[in-house]
Amino acid sequence: MSKMNMLQAVNSALITSMDENEKVMVFGEDVGHFGGVFRATSNLQQKFGKGRCFNTPLTEQGIIGFANGLASQGSVPVAEIQFGDYIFPAFDQILNETAKFRYRSGGQFTCGTLTIRTPYGGGIAGGLYHSQSPEAFFAHIPGMKIVIPRNPYQAKGLLLASIRDDNPVLFMEPKRLYRASVGEVPDEDYELPLGKAEVVKEGTDITLLAWGAQMEILEKAAEMAQNDGISCEIVDLRSILPWDAQTVSESVMKTGRLLINHEAPLTGGFASEIAATVQERCFLHLESPIQRVCGLDTPYPLAHEKEYMPDHLKTYEAIKRCVNF
Amino acid sequence: MKDRNHLSNIGLCHEVNIIDNGLADIPMLQMLQADGTVHKSAKLPDMDKVTAHKIYQTMQYVRVLDERMVGAQRQGRISFYLACTGEEASTVASAAALSPQDMIMSQYREQGTLAYRGYTTAQFMNQMFSNKLDPNKGRQMPIHYGDKALNFMTISSPLGTQIPQASGYAYGQKMAGNEALTICYFGEGAASEGDFHAGLNMAAVLNCPVIFFCRNNGYAISTPSDEQFAGDGIASRGIGYGIKTIRVDGNDVLAVYAATQQARKIALAENCPVLIEAMTYRLAAHSTSDDPTGYRSKEEEQKWRDKDPVLRMANWMKNQDWLDEDEDQKFVERTRQEVLAEMKLAEKVEICNIDEIVNDVYDTPPWHLRQQLKDLKSHISKYPDAYPKTSGRLDNE
């Protein structure tokens, strides 16, 4: 065990997988000698050589196109998109290529070995283009897996599982936790399951569901509610696609209430999908309408970042509304 | 930082000197004249009679296939087809200069390369009739072939996406130490896509052994090349990216073969990309959904019919007594019969079982796909007449 922040945990997972499998290659903008703008790929080029860890030209569609070819050839690419906000030039390569390779070729060719890492989310004074949470766009793509860790321990275990999984994975790293979140992380190899939510704290009155950096917000709000005598069950979804409807539904059937929190805008956000499925599965168990505490339907603002964010106070108010319905 | 990429080797000037004629003077390699005679100074590639025969027969084969399949589409037997008439030399002769281990990433008009590799008529038909014998499981429109055994990557409709993929595939081949490269075909229209620029730049910077083969056939559906770009074709872009580049007469089998052979040698020996721009003409319509009479003249087409690559090769073969015209005629007739016979067989083969609708989305279908399949099957069994192709085979639930 070592004390690590999330960047160190990501770095540790990359070293573990590059050590284990020489087909693993890490690349993207500035990831080479410099080690990435956040330093997640520090020392990889020094340790594994320029052939396996390298800078690419500044072209997101090129990075993912290249990664798709490399994956279909049998290598194990871990491609970095420097910010989730800049992934969209690669959207066609992800939507029409990465995710459809296996299906369109009847399983003859696949991009299953590909992992795309990208930092996402706000809270770092990043304004419109260094703050977005684009997971819902990708959740609409059959063939993709989407994974988001909430702390360093989760980051290492989930990233190792993502790299080894035989399906393309979009691994979204909550960048405001990169250095802020510190915890004990095993030095050895371990995996955490994809497609599995985790009940982080048991409770009886309401289920609070989120992922990534918003888990901290839920915990804060739950503490406030606890003082009012409300017992919150906290669930980390961890995988956005495929998502663990079973664990979420079981929790809701127990508590009778559900609140979903995400940073991305409300309309068309992934909370909508969860709410639709849960009302279908848990209709007769629900005591009140499902609450969504999300970002506003605006671009991500800079000066009004605090006001935009679905913070613990907004969450706390929604908990009370839900319980006192 | 390597100086060559920044400031060294740059000369100075002391007057405003805006380059107004930046067109590189890139000539076109030509060995055969339209009548099949060889240019006197041409350094011919080493092409033996067996290879020449295989190239010629493959071109004839594809021409027959195209003619029959356009007909089949007109009769309503298949939904779509896309002929390569006029471009047979570009595709077939380039494929002939490769090793079978080389990966082919094509756009969609390269059936000649696939035929050269040995894709059978039955395989063509099974794909086009989307039946259960198609290894791609009938999931894509006709002509989206793919065959792992022949190192032919499954075709995808979006234009140019295969270009950066080819760079990545080639990089993987290099890292694995394979004595093989990737060839990537695309048209001059697709070269306007962002993926073209991304893919060429990455291949050059990351030293990928890939041949970029541009079929400059004059048209992107109805848009002529002078409305597609203003510079000197596609070849000049290769030079801009620091890529070794050659322009060839795409209707000249010997020029295409020689250029591709040389490109392959260089790409493997030096671990670098090479760009080939083949100047040709799409005598065919873009696809069976297109009608070229709306955008080009009969006279223009005739000019290019006079440069027909198949005829040109036939003339060259005749000149050196390599072509038995009787046998040639018989081959064409045999191919016609074979295409018709295989078509009849393929159109009777059923489509895949309904379970295949959720397979291959992931390595194994996750819970939500299993649930959706179960719901779908129970719906089909309620209305079997509405879904006749699958309703009789729902047994293995």
Contacts between the chains, C-beta under 8 A, distances in Angstrom:
chain1	res1	chain2	res2	distance
A	23	B	175	8.0
A	25	B	175	7.3
A	51	B	175	6.0
A	52	B	175	7.7
A	54	B	206	7.0
A	56	B	202	6.3
A	56	B	205	7.6
A	56	B	206	7.3
A	57	B	198	7.6
A	57	B	201	5.1
A	57	B	202	6.0
A	57	B	205	5.6
A	59	B	194	7.9
A	59	B	197	7.7
A	59	B	198	4.2
A	59	B	201	6.8
A	59	B	202	7.1
A	61	B	164	6.9
A	61	B	194	5.6
A	61	B	195	5.9
A	61	B	198	5.2
A	62	B	164	4.9
A	62	B	167	7.9
A	62	B	195	7.5
A	62	B	198	2.9
A	62	B	199	6.4
A	62	B	201	6.8
A	62	B	202	4.9
A	64	B	164	7.9
A	65	B	161	6.5
A	65	B	163	7.1
A	65	B	164	2.7
A	65	B	165	5.2
A	65	B	167	7.5
A	65	B	168	6.8
A	65	B	195	5.7
A	65	B	198	6.2
A	65	B	199	6.2
A	66	B	164	5.0
A	66	B	165	7.2
A	66	B	167	5.3
A	66	B	168	3.7
A	66	B	171	7.1
A	66	B	198	8.0
A	66	B	199	7.6
A	66	B	202	5.3
A	66	B	206	7.8
A	67	B	168	6.0
A	68	B	164	7.7
A	68	B	165	5.0
A	68	B	168	6.4
A	69	B	105	7.8
A	69	B	164	6.8
A	69	B	165	3.4
A	69	B	166	6.0
A	69	B	167	6.4
A	69	B	168	2.9
A	69	B	169	3.8
A	69	B	170	7.6
A	69	B	171	7.6
A	69	B	172	7.2
A	69	B	182	7.7
A	70	B	168	3.8
A	70	B	169	6.7
A	70	B	171	6.0
A	70	B	172	4.8
A	71	B	168	7.7
A	72	B	153	7.1
A	72	B	165	7.0
A	72	B	169	6.3
A	73	B	103	7.6
A	73	B	168	7.1
A	73	B	169	4.6
A	73	B	172	3.4
A	73	B	173	6.4
A	73	B	176	7.7
A	74	B	172	6.6
A	74	B	176	7.4
A	75	B	171	8.0
A	75	B	172	4.3
A	75	B	175	6.7
A	75	B	176	7.6
A	77	B	168	7.5
A	89	B	194	7.0
A	92	B	158	6.3
A	92	B	161	6.8
A	92	B	195	8.0
A	93	B	161	6.3
A	93	B	164	7.5
A	93	B	195	7.6
A	96	B	156	6.7
A	96	B	158	5.0
A	96	B	161	6.6
A	97	B	156	6.5
A	97	B	158	7.5
A	97	B	161	5.3
A	97	B	165	7.0
A	100	B	156	7.2
A	101	B	154	7.7
A	102	B	360	4.8
A	102	B	361	7.4
A	102	B	362	7.8
A	102	B	363	7.7
A	103	B	139	6.2
A	103	B	360	4.6
A	103	B	361	5.6
A	104	B	136	6.5
A	104	B	139	5.7
A	104	B	140	5.5
A	104	B	144	7.1
A	104	B	146	7.5
A	104	B	154	5.6
A	104	B	156	6.4
A	105	B	135	7.7
A	105	B	136	5.6
A	105	B	146	4.8
A	105	B	148	7.7
A	105	B	154	3.7
A	106	B	134	7.3
A	106	B	135	5.0
A	106	B	136	4.3
A	106	B	137	4.0
A	106	B	139	6.8
A	106	B	146	7.8
A	106	B	360	6.3
A	107	B	359	7.5
A	107	B	360	4.7
A	108	B	135	5.8
A	108	B	136	7.2
A	108	B	146	6.0
A	108	B	147	7.3
A	108	B	148	4.2
A	108	B	154	6.4
A	109	B	146	6.9
A	109	B	148	6.5
A	109	B	153	6.3
A	109	B	154	5.7
A	110	B	363	7.9
A	112	B	363	6.2
A	142	B	361	5.1
A	143	B	361	5.2
A	143	B	362	6.6
A	145	B	362	7.7
A	166	B	363	4.4
A	167	B	362	5.0
A	167	B	363	5.7
A	195	B	366	6.6
A	242	B	362	7.9
A	242	B	366	4.1
A	242	B	367	6.7
A	242	B	368	5.9
A	245	B	367	7.4
A	245	B	368	7.5
A	246	B	367	7.5
